[in-house]
Amino acid sequence: MSDHRTAFQKELAEAIISSKAVNFEAIGGLLAKYAPKATVLGDEIHFSINHRVMDFCIPPFTQVINEQNLQGIRQLAAQARESA
């Protein structure tokens, strides 16, 4: 898997943002509302955006993604593509 987006992936990401399919302002508002309380309580909110994924989780987590099980997920995805 590349660390860089293809032209299609970039086009799709731009379309998602411009269509407002993901309301980043609403997400920011929720984080602004609940993050201070989570900080005071020592609780946890997980929110991640990077070039590969956008993820928002409220614990308890059902599974922690680490490099080892990420490789397993990639293998399952490759097998699914091959059988399609």
mmCIF file of the N, C-alpha and C atoms, coordinates in Angstrom:
data_MODEL
# 
_entry.id   MODEL 
# 
loop_
_atom_site.group_PDB 
_atom_site.id 
_atom_site.type_symbol 
_atom_site.label_atom_id 
_atom_site.label_alt_id 
_atom_site.label_comp_id 
_atom_site.label_asym_id 
_atom_site.label_entity_id 
_atom_site.label_seq_id 
_atom_site.pdbx_PDB_ins_code 
_atom_site.Cartn_x 
_atom_site.Cartn_y 
_atom_site.Cartn_z 
_atom_site.occupancy 
_atom_site.B_iso_or_equiv 
_atom_site.pdbx_formal_charge 
_atom_site.auth_seq_id 
_atom_site.auth_comp_id 
_atom_site.auth_asym_id 
_atom_site.auth_atom_id 
_atom_site.pdbx_PDB_model_num 
ATOM 1   N N  . MET A 1 1  ? 0.845   -1.174  0.000  1.00 0.00 ? 1  MET A N  1 
ATOM 2   C CA . MET A 1 1  ? 0.000   0.000   0.000  1.00 0.00 ? 1  MET A CA 1 
ATOM 3   C C  . MET A 1 1  ? 0.890   1.236   0.000  1.00 0.00 ? 1  MET A C  1 
ATOM 4   N N  . SER A 1 2  ? 0.561   2.160   -0.843 1.00 0.00 ? 2  SER A N  1 
ATOM 5   C CA . SER A 1 2  ? 1.355   3.371   -0.992 1.00 0.00 ? 2  SER A CA 1 
ATOM 6   C C  . SER A 1 2  ? 1.057   4.355   0.134  1.00 0.00 ? 2  SER A C  1 
ATOM 7   N N  . ASP A 1 3  ? 2.046   5.194   0.434  1.00 0.00 ? 3  ASP A N  1 
ATOM 8   C CA . ASP A 1 3  ? 1.842   6.268   1.398  1.00 0.00 ? 3  ASP A CA 1 
ATOM 9   C C  . ASP A 1 3  ? 1.247   7.509   0.742  1.00 0.00 ? 3  ASP A C  1 
ATOM 10  N N  . HIS A 1 4  ? 1.029   7.441   -0.564 1.00 0.00 ? 4  HIS A N  1 
ATOM 11  C CA . HIS A 1 4  ? 0.499   8.581   -1.305 1.00 0.00 ? 4  HIS A CA 1 
ATOM 12  C C  . HIS A 1 4  ? -0.810  8.195   -1.982 1.00 0.00 ? 4  HIS A C  1 
ATOM 13  N N  . ARG A 1 5  ? -1.715  9.151   -2.104 1.00 0.00 ? 5  ARG A N  1 
ATOM 14  C CA . ARG A 1 5  ? -2.987  8.906   -2.775 1.00 0.00 ? 5  ARG A CA 1 
ATOM 15  C C  . ARG A 1 5  ? -2.792  8.868   -4.278 1.00 0.00 ? 5  ARG A C  1 
ATOM 16  N N  . THR A 1 6  ? -3.611  8.029   -4.925 1.00 0.00 ? 6  THR A N  1 
ATOM 17  C CA . THR A 1 6  ? -3.665  8.056   -6.384 1.00 0.00 ? 6  THR A CA 1 
ATOM 18  C C  . THR A 1 6  ? -4.489  9.274   -6.799 1.00 0.00 ? 6  THR A C  1 
ATOM 19  N N  . ALA A 1 7  ? -4.480  9.590   -8.077 1.00 0.00 ? 7  ALA A N  1 
ATOM 20  C CA . ALA A 1 7  ? -5.281  10.720  -8.574 1.00 0.00 ? 7  ALA A CA 1 
ATOM 21  C C  . ALA A 1 7  ? -6.761  10.488  -8.272 1.00 0.00 ? 7  ALA A C  1 
ATOM 22  N N  . PHE A 1 8  ? -7.217  9.233   -8.422 1.00 0.00 ? 8  PHE A N  1 
ATOM 23  C CA . PHE A 1 8  ? -8.622  8.924   -8.135 1.00 0.00 ? 8  PHE A CA 1 
ATOM 24  C C  . PHE A 1 8  ? -8.933  9.118   -6.657 1.00 0.00 ? 8  PHE A C  1 
ATOM 25  N N  . GLN A 1 9  ? -8.061  8.633   -5.771 1.00 0.00 ? 9  GLN A N  1 
ATOM 26  C CA . GLN A 1 9  ? -8.298  8.770   -4.337 1.00 0.00 ? 9  GLN A CA 1 
ATOM 27  C C  . GLN A 1 9  ? -8.336  10.237  -3.933 1.00 0.00 ? 9  GLN A C  1 
ATOM 28  N N  . LYS A 1 10 ? -7.464  11.050  -4.530 1.00 0.00 ? 10 LYS A N  1 
ATOM 29  C CA . LYS A 1 10 ? -7.458  12.489  -4.256 1.00 0.00 ? 10 LYS A CA 1 
ATOM 30  C C  . LYS A 1 10 ? -8.761  13.124  -4.734 1.00 0.00 ? 10 LYS A C  1 
ATOM 31  N N  . GLU A 1 11 ? -9.210  12.740  -5.922 1.00 0.00 ? 11 GLU A N  1 
ATOM 32  C CA . GLU A 1 11 ? -10.468 13.259  -6.460 1.00 0.00 ? 11 GLU A CA 1 
ATOM 33  C C  . GLU A 1 11 ? -11.635 12.889  -5.556 1.00 0.00 ? 11 GLU A C  1 
ATOM 34  N N  . LEU A 1 12 ? -11.647 11.638  -5.090 1.00 0.00 ? 12 LEU A N  1 
ATOM 35  C CA . LEU A 1 12 ? -12.725 11.177  -4.215 1.00 0.00 ? 12 LEU A CA 1 
ATOM 36  C C  . LEU A 1 12 ? -12.699 11.921  -2.884 1.00 0.00 ? 12 LEU A C  1 
ATOM 37  N N  . ALA A 1 13 ? -11.517 12.094  -2.294 1.00 0.00 ? 13 ALA A N  1 
ATOM 38  C CA . ALA A 1 13 ? -11.411 12.824  -1.033 1.00 0.00 ? 13 ALA A CA 1 
ATOM 39  C C  . ALA A 1 13 ? -11.916 14.255  -1.192 1.00 0.00 ? 13 ALA A C  1 
ATOM 40  N N  . GLU A 1 14 ? -11.543 14.903  -2.290 1.00 0.00 ? 14 GLU A N  1 
ATOM 41  C CA . GLU A 1 14 ? -12.004 16.266  -2.545 1.00 0.00 ? 14 GLU A CA 1 
ATOM 42  C C  . GLU A 1 14 ? -13.519 16.312  -2.726 1.00 0.00 ? 14 GLU A C  1 
ATOM 43  N N  . ALA A 1 15 ? -14.082 15.292  -3.386 1.00 0.00 ? 15 ALA A N  1 
ATOM 44  C CA . ALA A 1 15 ? -15.534 15.239  -3.584 1.00 0.00 ? 15 ALA A CA 1 
ATOM 45  C C  . ALA A 1 15 ? -16.260 15.054  -2.257 1.00 0.00 ? 15 ALA A C  1 
ATOM 46  N N  . ILE A 1 16 ? -15.710 14.221  -1.381 1.00 0.00 ? 16 ILE A N  1 
ATOM 47  C CA . ILE A 1 16 ? -16.334 14.010  -0.065 1.00 0.00 ? 16 ILE A CA 1 
ATOM 48  C C  . ILE A 1 16 ? -16.342 15.321  0.716  1.00 0.00 ? 16 ILE A C  1 
ATOM 49  N N  . ILE A 1 17 ? -15.223 16.038  0.682  1.00 0.00 ? 17 ILE A N  1 
ATOM 50  C CA . ILE A 1 17 ? -15.140 17.302  1.415  1.00 0.00 ? 17 ILE A CA 1 
ATOM 51  C C  . ILE A 1 17 ? -16.074 18.345  0.808  1.00 0.00 ? 17 ILE A C  1 
ATOM 52  N N  . SER A 1 18 ? -16.046 18.512  -0.510 1.00 0.00 ? 18 SER A N  1 
ATOM 53  C CA . SER A 1 18 ? -16.866 19.550  -1.135 1.00 0.00 ? 18 SER A CA 1 
ATOM 54  C C  . SER A 1 18 ? -18.360 19.242  -1.065 1.00 0.00 ? 18 SER A C  1 
ATOM 55  N N  . SER A 1 19 ? -18.729 17.957  -1.033 1.00 0.00 ? 19 SER A N  1 
ATOM 56  C CA . SER A 1 19 ? -20.147 17.596  -0.946 1.00 0.00 ? 19 SER A CA 1 
ATOM 57  C C  . SER A 1 19 ? -20.685 17.714  0.473  1.00 0.00 ? 19 SER A C  1 
ATOM 58  N N  . LYS A 1 20 ? -19.767 17.895  1.424  1.00 0.00 ? 20 LYS A N  1 
ATOM 59  C CA . LYS A 1 20 ? -20.122 17.952  2.843  1.00 0.00 ? 20 LYS A CA 1 
ATOM 60  C C  . LYS A 1 20 ? -20.737 16.641  3.325  1.00 0.00 ? 20 LYS A C  1 
ATOM 61  N N  . ALA A 1 21 ? -20.341 15.536  2.685  1.00 0.00 ? 21 ALA A N  1 
ATOM 62  C CA . ALA A 1 21 ? -20.790 14.210  3.126  1.00 0.00 ? 21 ALA A CA 1 
ATOM 63  C C  . ALA A 1 21 ? -20.318 13.931  4.544  1.00 0.00 ? 21 ALA A C  1 
ATOM 64  N N  . VAL A 1 22 ? -19.187 14.507  4.898  1.00 0.00 ? 22 VAL A N  1 
ATOM 65  C CA . VAL A 1 22 ? -18.685 14.454  6.268  1.00 0.00 ? 22 VAL A CA 1 
ATOM 66  C C  . VAL A 1 22 ? -18.727 15.885  6.779  1.00 0.00 ? 22 VAL A C  1 
ATOM 67  N N  . ASN A 1 23 ? -19.460 16.113  7.844  1.00 0.00 ? 23 ASN A N  1 
ATOM 68  C CA . ASN A 1 23 ? -19.624 17.452  8.380  1.00 0.00 ? 23 ASN A CA 1 
ATOM 69  C C  . ASN A 1 23 ? -18.535 17.706  9.425  1.00 0.00 ? 23 ASN A C  1 
ATOM 70  N N  . PHE A 1 24 ? -17.396 18.228  8.966  1.00 0.00 ? 24 PHE A N  1 
ATOM 71  C CA . PHE A 1 24 ? -16.263 18.451  9.854  1.00 0.00 ? 24 PHE A CA 1 
ATOM 72  C C  . PHE A 1 24 ? -16.572 19.508  10.915 1.00 0.00 ? 24 PHE A C  1 
ATOM 73  N N  . GLU A 1 25 ? -17.404 20.481  10.591 1.00 0.00 ? 25 GLU A N  1 
ATOM 74  C CA . GLU A 1 25 ? -17.770 21.484  11.587 1.00 0.00 ? 25 GLU A CA 1 
ATOM 75  C C  . GLU A 1 25 ? -18.557 20.862  12.728 1.00 0.00 ? 25 GLU A C  1 
ATOM 76  N N  . ALA A 1 26 ? -19.472 19.948  12.401 1.00 0.00 ? 26 ALA A N  1 
ATOM 77  C CA . ALA A 1 26 ? -20.245 19.272  13.444 1.00 0.00 ? 26 ALA A CA 1 
ATOM 78  C C  . ALA A 1 26 ? -19.340 18.390  14.300 1.00 0.00 ? 26 ALA A C  1 
ATOM 79  N N  . ILE A 1 27 ? -18.410 17.703  13.655 1.00 0.00 ? 27 ILE A N  1 
ATOM 80  C CA . ILE A 1 27 ? -17.463 16.863  14.402 1.00 0.00 ? 27 ILE A CA 1 
ATOM 81  C C  . ILE A 1 27 ? -16.640 17.744  15.343 1.00 0.00 ? 27 ILE A C  1 
ATOM 82  N N  . GLY A 1 28 ? -16.167 18.882  14.826 1.00 0.00 ? 28 GLY A N  1 
ATOM 83  C CA . GLY A 1 28 ? -15.398 19.802  15.660 1.00 0.00 ? 28 GLY A CA 1 
ATOM 84  C C  . GLY A 1 28 ? -16.218 20.321  16.834 1.00 0.00 ? 28 GLY A C  1 
ATOM 85  N N  . GLY A 1 29 ? -17.490 20.601  16.585 1.00 0.00 ? 29 GLY A N  1 
ATOM 86  C CA . GLY A 1 29 ? -18.369 21.068  17.661 1.00 0.00 ? 29 GLY A CA 1 
ATOM 87  C C  . GLY A 1 29 ? -18.547 20.022  18.748 1.00 0.00 ? 29 GLY A C  1 
ATOM 88  N N  . LEU A 1 30 ? -18.698 18.772  18.338 1.00 0.00 ? 30 LEU A N  1 
ATOM 89  C CA . LEU A 1 30 ? -18.837 17.696  19.326 1.00 0.00 ? 30 LEU A CA 1 
ATOM 90  C C  . LEU A 1 30 ? -17.564 17.509  20.131 1.00 0.00 ? 30 LEU A C  1 
ATOM 91  N N  . LEU A 1 31 ? -16.422 17.574  19.446 1.00 0.00 ? 31 LEU A N  1 
ATOM 92  C CA . LEU A 1 31 ? -15.154 17.452  20.170 1.00 0.00 ? 31 LEU A CA 1 
ATOM 93  C C  . LEU A 1 31 ? -14.977 18.620  21.137 1.00 0.00 ? 31 LEU A C  1 
ATOM 94  N N  . ALA A 1 32 ? -15.326 19.823  20.699 1.00 0.00 ? 32 ALA A N  1 
ATOM 95  C CA . ALA A 1 32 ? -15.211 20.991  21.569 1.00 0.00 ? 32 ALA A CA 1 
ATOM 96  C C  . ALA A 1 32 ? -16.126 20.855  22.789 1.00 0.00 ? 32 ALA A C  1 
ATOM 97  N N  . LYS A 1 33 ? -17.267 20.224  22.600 1.00 0.00 ? 33 LYS A N  1 
ATOM 98  C CA . LYS A 1 33 ? -18.221 20.062  23.700 1.00 0.00 ? 33 LYS A CA 1 
ATOM 99  C C  . LYS A 1 33 ? -17.778 18.989  24.692 1.00 0.00 ? 33 LYS A C  1 
ATOM 100 N N  . TYR A 1 34 ? -17.303 17.837  24.180 1.00 0.00 ? 34 TYR A N  1 
ATOM 101 C CA . TYR A 1 34 ? -17.049 16.693  25.054 1.00 0.00 ? 34 TYR A CA 1 
ATOM 102 C C  . TYR A 1 34 ? -15.589 16.478  25.438 1.00 0.00 ? 34 TYR A C  1 
ATOM 103 N N  . ALA A 1 35 ? -14.634 17.003  24.685 1.00 0.00 ? 35 ALA A N  1 
ATOM 104 C CA . ALA A 1 35 ? -13.221 16.775  24.996 1.00 0.00 ? 35 ALA A CA 1 
ATOM 105 C C  . ALA A 1 35 ? -12.798 17.359  26.351 1.00 0.00 ? 35 ALA A C  1 
ATOM 106 N N  . PRO A 1 36 ? -13.261 18.558  26.715 1.00 0.00 ? 36 PRO A N  1 
ATOM 107 C CA . PRO A 1 36 ? -12.856 19.065  28.034 1.00 0.00 ? 36 PRO A CA 1 
ATOM 108 C C  . PRO A 1 36 ? -13.319 18.159  29.179 1.00 0.00 ? 36 PRO A C  1 
ATOM 109 N N  . LYS A 1 37 ? -14.527 17.650  29.085 1.00 0.00 ? 37 LYS A N  1 
ATOM 110 C CA . LYS A 1 37 ? -15.031 16.756  30.137 1.00 0.00 ? 37 LYS A CA 1 
ATOM 111 C C  . LYS A 1 37 ? -14.223 15.455  30.166 1.00 0.00 ? 37 LYS A C  1 
ATOM 112 N N  . ALA A 1 38 ? -13.917 14.924  28.973 1.00 0.00 ? 38 ALA A N  1 
ATOM 113 C CA . ALA A 1 38 ? -13.108 13.701  28.912 1.00 0.00 ? 38 ALA A CA 1 
ATOM 114 C C  . ALA A 1 38 ? -11.740 13.948  29.540 1.00 0.00 ? 38 ALA A C  1 
ATOM 115 N N  . THR A 1 39 ? -11.180 15.134  29.319 1.00 0.00 ? 39 THR A N  1 
ATOM 116 C CA . THR A 1 39 ? -9.879  15.479  29.882 1.00 0.00 ? 39 THR A CA 1 
ATOM 117 C C  . THR A 1 39 ? -9.934  15.523  31.401 1.00 0.00 ? 39 THR A C  1 
ATOM 118 N N  . VAL A 1 40 ? -10.956 16.166  31.936 1.00 0.00 ? 40 VAL A N  1 
ATOM 119 C CA . VAL A 1 40 ? -11.092 16.292  33.385 1.00 0.00 ? 40 VAL A CA 1 
ATOM 120 C C  . VAL A 1 40 ? -11.318 14.924  34.030 1.00 0.00 ? 40 VAL A C  1 
ATOM 121 N N  . LEU A 1 41 ? -12.139 14.094  33.383 1.00 0.00 ? 41 LEU A N  1 
ATOM 122 C CA . LEU A 1 41 ? -12.451 12.776  33.944 1.00 0.00 ? 41 LEU A CA 1 
ATOM 123 C C  . LEU A 1 41 ? -11.347 11.753  33.701 1.00 0.00 ? 41 LEU A C  1 
ATOM 124 N N  . GLY A 1 42 ? -10.410 12.089  32.836 1.00 0.00 ? 42 GLY A N  1 
ATOM 125 C CA . GLY A 1 42 ? -9.378  11.114  32.473 1.00 0.00 ? 42 GLY A CA 1 
ATOM 126 C C  . GLY A 1 42 ? -9.945  10.056  31.552 1.00 0.00 ? 42 GLY A C  1 
ATOM 127 N N  . ASP A 1 43 ? -11.046 10.369  30.881 1.00 0.00 ? 43 ASP A N  1 
ATOM 128 C CA . ASP A 1 43 ? -11.694 9.443   29.959 1.00 0.00 ? 43 ASP A CA 1 
ATOM 129 C C  . ASP A 1 43 ? -11.073 9.607   28.581 1.00 0.00 ? 43 ASP A C  1 
ATOM 130 N N  . GLU A 1 44 ? -11.621 8.930   27.609 1.00 0.00 ? 44 GLU A N  1 
ATOM 131 C CA . GLU A 1 44 ? -10.963 8.898   26.314 1.00 0.00 ? 44 GLU A CA 1 
ATOM 132 C C  . GLU A 1 44 ? -11.952 9.042   25.173 1.00 0.00 ? 44 GLU A C  1 
ATOM 133 N N  . ILE A 1 45 ? -11.583 9.841   24.205 1.00 0.00 ? 45 ILE A N  1 
ATOM 134 C CA . ILE A 1 45 ? -12.259 9.940   22.921 1.00 0.00 ? 45 ILE A CA 1 
ATOM 135 C C  . ILE A 1 45 ? -11.170 9.776   21.880 1.00 0.00 ? 45 ILE A C  1 
ATOM 136 N N  . HIS A 1 46 ? -11.395 8.927   20.915 1.00 0.00 ? 46 HIS A N  1 
ATOM 137 C CA . HIS A 1 46 ? -10.380 8.700   19.889 1.00 0.00 ? 46 HIS A CA 1 
ATOM 138 C C  . HIS A 1 46 ? -10.885 9.244   18.560 1.00 0.00 ? 46 HIS A C  1 
ATOM 139 N N  . PHE A 1 47 ? -10.129 10.159  17.973 1.00 0.00 ? 47 PHE A N  1 
ATOM 140 C CA . PHE A 1 47 ? -10.488 10.720  16.679 1.00 0.00 ? 47 PHE A CA 1 
ATOM 141 C C  . PHE A 1 47 ? -9.217  10.880  15.874 1.00 0.00 ? 47 PHE A C  1 
ATOM 142 N N  . SER A 1 48 ? -9.217  10.323  14.670 1.00 0.00 ? 48 SER A N  1 
ATOM 143 C CA . SER A 1 48 ? -8.006  10.347  13.855 1.00 0.00 ? 48 SER A CA 1 
ATOM 144 C C  . SER A 1 48 ? -8.359  10.619  12.401 1.00 0.00 ? 48 SER A C  1 
ATOM 145 N N  . ILE A 1 49 ? -7.653  11.550  11.801 1.00 0.00 ? 49 ILE A N  1 
ATOM 146 C CA . ILE A 1 49 ? -7.765  11.795  10.367 1.00 0.00 ? 49 ILE A CA 1 
ATOM 147 C C  . ILE A 1 49 ? -6.353  11.791  9.814  1.00 0.00 ? 49 ILE A C  1 
ATOM 148 N N  . ASN A 1 50 ? -6.128  10.973  8.802  1.00 0.00 ? 50 ASN A N  1 
ATOM 149 C CA . ASN A 1 50 ? -4.860  11.035  8.088  1.00 0.00 ? 50 ASN A CA 1 
ATOM 150 C C  . ASN A 1 50 ? -5.100  10.679  6.636  1.00 0.00 ? 50 ASN A C  1 
ATOM 151 N N  . HIS A 1 51 ? -4.079  10.469  5.876  1.00 0.00 ? 51 HIS A N  1 
ATOM 152 C CA . HIS A 1 51 ? -4.256  10.254  4.438  1.00 0.00 ? 51 HIS A CA 1 
ATOM 153 C C  . HIS A 1 51 ? -4.863  8.893   4.110  1.00 0.00 ? 51 HIS A C  1 
ATOM 154 N N  . ARG A 1 52 ? -4.968  8.007   5.078  1.00 0.00 ? 52 ARG A N  1 
ATOM 155 C CA . ARG A 1 52 ? -5.537  6.688   4.815  1.00 0.00 ? 52 ARG A CA 1 
ATOM 156 C C  . ARG A 1 52 ? -6.926  6.476   5.409  1.00 0.00 ? 52 ARG A C  1 
ATOM 157 N N  . VAL A 1 53 ? -7.228  7.156   6.500  1.00 0.00 ? 53 VAL A N  1 
ATOM 158 C CA . VAL A 1 53 ? -8.454  6.808   7.213  1.00 0.00 ? 53 VAL A CA 1 
ATOM 159 C C  . VAL A 1 53 ? -8.968  7.982   8.037  1.00 0.00 ? 53 VAL A C  1 
ATOM 160 N N  . MET A 1 54 ? -10.280 7.978   8.257  1.00 0.00 ? 54 MET A N  1 
ATOM 161 C CA . MET A 1 54 ? -10.877 8.846   9.254  1.00 0.00 ? 54 MET A CA 1 
ATOM 162 C C  . MET A 1 54 ? -11.574 7.922   10.232 1.00 0.00 ? 54 MET A C  1 
ATOM 163 N N  . ASP A 1 55 ? -11.277 8.053   11.495 1.00 0.00 ? 55 ASP A N  1 
ATOM 164 C CA . ASP A 1 55 ? -11.772 7.122   12.495 1.00 0.00 ? 55 ASP A CA 1 
ATOM 165 C C  . ASP A 1 55 ? -12.212 7.893   13.725 1.00 0.00 ? 55 ASP A C  1 
ATOM 166 N N  . PHE A 1 56 ? -13.376 7.565   14.248 1.00 0.00 ? 56 PHE A N  1 
ATOM 167 C CA . PHE A 1 56 ? -13.885 8.175   15.470 1.00 0.00 ? 56 PHE A CA 1 
ATOM 168 C C  . PHE A 1 56 ? -14.423 7.058   16.347 1.00 0.00 ? 56 PHE A C  1 
ATOM 169 N N  . CYS A 1 57 ? -13.869 6.890   17.519 1.00 0.00 ? 57 CYS A N  1 
ATOM 170 C CA . CYS A 1 57 ? -14.284 5.800   18.403 1.00 0.00 ? 57 CYS A CA 1 
ATOM 171 C C  . CYS A 1 57 ? -14.542 6.326   19.800 1.00 0.00 ? 57 CYS A C  1 
ATOM 172 N N  . ILE A 1 58 ? -15.546 5.760   20.412 1.00 0.00 ? 58 ILE A N  1 
ATOM 173 C CA . ILE A 1 58 ? -15.808 6.007   21.821 1.00 0.00 ? 58 ILE A CA 1 
ATOM 174 C C  . ILE A 1 58 ? -15.606 4.663   22.515 1.00 0.00 ? 58 ILE A C  1 
ATOM 175 N N  . PRO A 1 59 ? -14.629 4.557   23.428 1.00 0.00 ? 59 PRO A N  1 
ATOM 176 C CA . PRO A 1 59 ? -14.345 3.280   24.080 1.00 0.00 ? 59 PRO A CA 1 
ATOM 177 C C  . PRO A 1 59 ? -15.573 2.740   24.802 1.00 0.00 ? 59 PRO A C  1 
ATOM 178 N N  . PRO A 1 60 ? -15.678 1.456   25.110 1.00 0.00 ? 60 PRO A N  1 
ATOM 179 C CA . PRO A 1 60 ? -14.579 0.505   24.985 1.00 0.00 ? 60 PRO A CA 1 
ATOM 180 C C  . PRO A 1 60 ? -14.378 0.084   23.529 1.00 0.00 ? 60 PRO A C  1 
ATOM 181 N N  . PHE A 1 61 ? -13.125 -0.030  23.145 1.00 0.00 ? 61 PHE A N  1 
ATOM 182 C CA . PHE A 1 61 ? -12.794 -0.441  21.793 1.00 0.00 ? 61 PHE A CA 1 
ATOM 183 C C  . PHE A 1 61 ? -13.026 -1.937  21.662 1.00 0.00 ? 61 PHE A C  1 
ATOM 184 N N  . THR A 1 62 ? -13.593 -2.342  20.540 1.00 0.00 ? 62 THR A N  1 
ATOM 185 C CA . THR A 1 62 ? -13.778 -3.769  20.311 1.00 0.00 ? 62 THR A CA 1 
ATOM 186 C C  . THR A 1 62 ? -12.490 -4.410  19.822 1.00 0.00 ? 62 THR A C  1 
ATOM 187 N N  . GLN A 1 63 ? -11.635 -3.609  19.197 1.00 0.00 ? 63 GLN A N  1 
ATOM 188 C CA . GLN A 1 63 ? -10.363 -4.125  18.707 1.00 0.00 ? 63 GLN A CA 1 
ATOM 189 C C  . GLN A 1 63 ? -9.393  -2.973  18.541 1.00 0.00 ? 63 GLN A C  1 
ATOM 190 N N  . VAL A 1 64 ? -8.194  -3.184  18.963 1.00 0.00 ? 64 VAL A N  1 
ATOM 191 C CA . VAL A 1 64 ? -7.149  -2.191  18.760 1.00 0.00 ? 64 VAL A CA 1 
ATOM 192 C C  . VAL A 1 64 ? -6.396  -2.582  17.504 1.00 0.00 ? 64 VAL A C  1 
ATOM 193 N N  . ILE A 1 65 ? -6.330  -1.665  16.556 1.00 0.00 ? 65 ILE A N  1 
ATOM 194 C CA . ILE A 1 65 ? -5.620  -1.931  15.312 1.00 0.00 ? 65 ILE A CA 1 
ATOM 195 C C  . ILE A 1 65 ? -4.145  -1.653  15.537 1.00 0.00 ? 65 ILE A C  1 
ATOM 196 N N  . ASN A 1 66 ? -3.345  -2.655  15.330 1.00 0.00 ? 66 ASN A N  1 
ATOM 197 C CA . ASN A 1 66 ? -1.903  -2.451  15.369 1.00 0.00 ? 66 ASN A CA 1 
ATOM 198 C C  . ASN A 1 66 ? -1.324  -2.991  14.068 1.00 0.00 ? 66 ASN A C  1 
ATOM 199 N N  . GLU A 1 67 ? -0.057  -2.839  13.880 1.00 0.00 ? 67 GLU A N  1 
ATOM 200 C CA . GLU A 1 67 ? 0.551   -3.222  12.604 1.00 0.00 ? 67 GLU A CA 1 
ATOM 201 C C  . GLU A 1 67 ? 0.347   -4.701  12.295 1.00 0.00 ? 67 GLU A C  1 
ATOM 202 N N  . GLN A 1 68 ? 0.372   -5.546  13.313 1.00 0.00 ? 68 GLN A N  1 
ATOM 203 C CA . GLN A 1 68 ? 0.217   -6.985  13.071 1.00 0.00 ? 68 GLN A CA 1 
ATOM 204 C C  . GLN A 1 68 ? -1.173  -7.311  12.544 1.00 0.00 ? 68 GLN A C  1 
ATOM 205 N N  . ASN A 1 69 ? -2.242  -6.854  13.200 1.00 0.00 ? 69 ASN A N  1 
ATOM 206 C CA . ASN A 1 69 ? -3.564  -7.203  12.685 1.00 0.00 ? 69 ASN A CA 1 
ATOM 207 C C  . ASN A 1 69 ? -3.938  -6.353  11.478 1.00 0.00 ? 69 ASN A C  1 
ATOM 208 N N  . LEU A 1 70 ? -3.255  -5.225  11.267 1.00 0.00 ? 70 LEU A N  1 
ATOM 209 C CA . LEU A 1 70 ? -3.458  -4.463  10.045 1.00 0.00 ? 70 LEU A CA 1 
ATOM 210 C C  . LEU A 1 70 ? -2.993  -5.280  8.838  1.00 0.00 ? 70 LEU A C  1 
ATOM 211 N N  . GLN A 1 71 ? -1.888  -6.007  8.991  1.00 0.00 ? 71 GLN A N  1 
ATOM 212 C CA . GLN A 1 71 ? -1.417  -6.875  7.911  1.00 0.00 ? 71 GLN A CA 1 
ATOM 213 C C  . GLN A 1 71 ? -2.468  -7.946  7.615  1.00 0.00 ? 71 GLN A C  1 
ATOM 214 N N  . GLY A 1 72 ? -3.095  -8.489  8.646  1.00 0.00 ? 72 GLY A N  1 
ATOM 215 C CA . GLY A 1 72 ? -4.153  -9.483  8.447  1.00 0.00 ? 72 GLY A CA 1 
ATOM 216 C C  . GLY A 1 72 ? -5.342  -8.911  7.701  1.00 0.00 ? 72 GLY A C  1 
ATOM 217 N N  . ILE A 1 73 ? -5.717  -7.684  8.042  1.00 0.00 ? 73 ILE A N  1 
ATOM 218 C CA . ILE A 1 73 ? -6.826  -7.018  7.350  1.00 0.00 ? 73 ILE A CA 1 
ATOM 219 C C  . ILE A 1 73 ? -6.474  -6.810  5.882  1.00 0.00 ? 73 ILE A C  1 
ATOM 220 N N  . ARG A 1 74 ? -5.237  -6.394  5.623  1.00 0.00 ? 74 ARG A N  1 
ATOM 221 C CA . ARG A 1 74 ? -4.796  -6.199  4.241  1.00 0.00 ? 74 ARG A CA 1 
ATOM 222 C C  . ARG A 1 74 ? -4.828  -7.505  3.459  1.00 0.00 ? 74 ARG A C  1 
ATOM 223 N N  . GLN A 1 75 ? -4.424  -8.606  4.096  1.00 0.00 ? 75 GLN A N  1 
ATOM 224 C CA . GLN A 1 75 ? -4.452  -9.906  3.418  1.00 0.00 ? 75 GLN A CA 1 
ATOM 225 C C  . GLN A 1 75 ? -5.883  -10.317 3.106  1.00 0.00 ? 75 GLN A C  1 
ATOM 226 N N  . LEU A 1 76 ? -6.807  -10.097 4.045  1.00 0.00 ? 76 LEU A N  1 
ATOM 227 C CA . LEU A 1 76 ? -8.222  -10.429 3.795  1.00 0.00 ? 76 LEU A CA 1 
ATOM 228 C C  . LEU A 1 76 ? -8.775  -9.593  2.629  1.00 0.00 ? 76 LEU A C  1 
ATOM 229 N N  . ALA A 1 77 ? -8.414  -8.314  2.597  1.00 0.00 ? 77 ALA A N  1 
ATOM 230 C CA . ALA A 1 77 ? -8.883  -7.439  1.522  1.00 0.00 ? 77 ALA A CA 1 
ATOM 231 C C  . ALA A 1 77 ? -8.329  -7.906  0.181  1.00 0.00 ? 77 ALA A C  1 
ATOM 232 N N  . ALA A 1 78 ? -7.057  -8.314  0.161  1.00 0.00 ? 78 ALA A N  1 
ATOM 233 C CA . ALA A 1 78 ? -6.451  -8.798  -1.082 1.00 0.00 ? 78 ALA A CA 1 
ATOM 234 C C  . ALA A 1 78 ? -7.136  -10.083 -1.550 1.00 0.00 ? 78 ALA A C  1 
ATOM 235 N N  . GLN A 1 79 ? -7.431  -10.976 -0.622 1.00 0.00 ? 79 GLN A N  1 
ATOM 236 C CA . GLN A 1 79 ? -8.122  -12.211 -0.978 1.00 0.00 ? 79 GLN A CA 1 
ATOM 237 C C  . GLN A 1 79 ? -9.518  -11.916 -1.522 1.00 0.00 ? 79 GLN A C  1 
ATOM 238 N N  . ALA A 1 80 ? -10.206 -10.956 -0.927 1.00 0.00 ? 80 ALA A N  1 
ATOM 239 C CA . ALA A 1 80 ? -11.549 -10.592 -1.392 1.00 0.00 ? 80 ALA A CA 1 
ATOM 240 C C  . ALA A 1 80 ? -11.475 -10.026 -2.812 1.00 0.00 ? 80 ALA A C  1 
ATOM 241 N N  . ARG A 1 81 ? -10.463 -9.197  -3.077 1.00 0.00 ? 81 ARG A N  1 
ATOM 242 C CA . ARG A 1 81 ? -10.313 -8.641  -4.437 1.00 0.00 ? 81 ARG A CA 1 
ATOM 243 C C  . ARG A 1 81 ? -10.028 -9.742  -5.451 1.00 0.00 ? 81 ARG A C  1 
ATOM 244 N N  . GLU A 1 82 ? -9.209  -10.702 -5.056 1.00 0.00 ? 82 GLU A N  1 
ATOM 245 C CA . GLU A 1 82 ? -8.861  -11.790 -5.969 1.00 0.00 ? 82 GLU A CA 1 
ATOM 246 C C  . GLU A 1 82 ? -10.065 -12.666 -6.285 1.00 0.00 ? 82 GLU A C  1 
ATOM 247 N N  . SER A 1 83 ? -10.939 -12.873 -5.321 1.00 0.00 ? 83 SER A N  1 
ATOM 248 C CA . SER A 1 83 ? -12.090 -13.744 -5.540 1.00 0.00 ? 83 SER A CA 1 
ATOM 249 C C  . SER A 1 83 ? -13.256 -13.026 -6.210 1.00 0.00 ? 83 SER A C  1 
ATOM 250 N N  . ALA A 1 84 ? -13.160 -11.696 -6.315 1.00 0.00 ? 84 ALA A N  1 
ATOM 251 C CA . ALA A 1 84 ? -14.270 -10.928 -6.933 1.00 0.00 ? 84 ALA A CA 1 
ATOM 252 C C  . ALA A 1 84 ? -14.212 -10.980 -8.436 1.00 0.00 ? 84 ALA A C  1 
# 
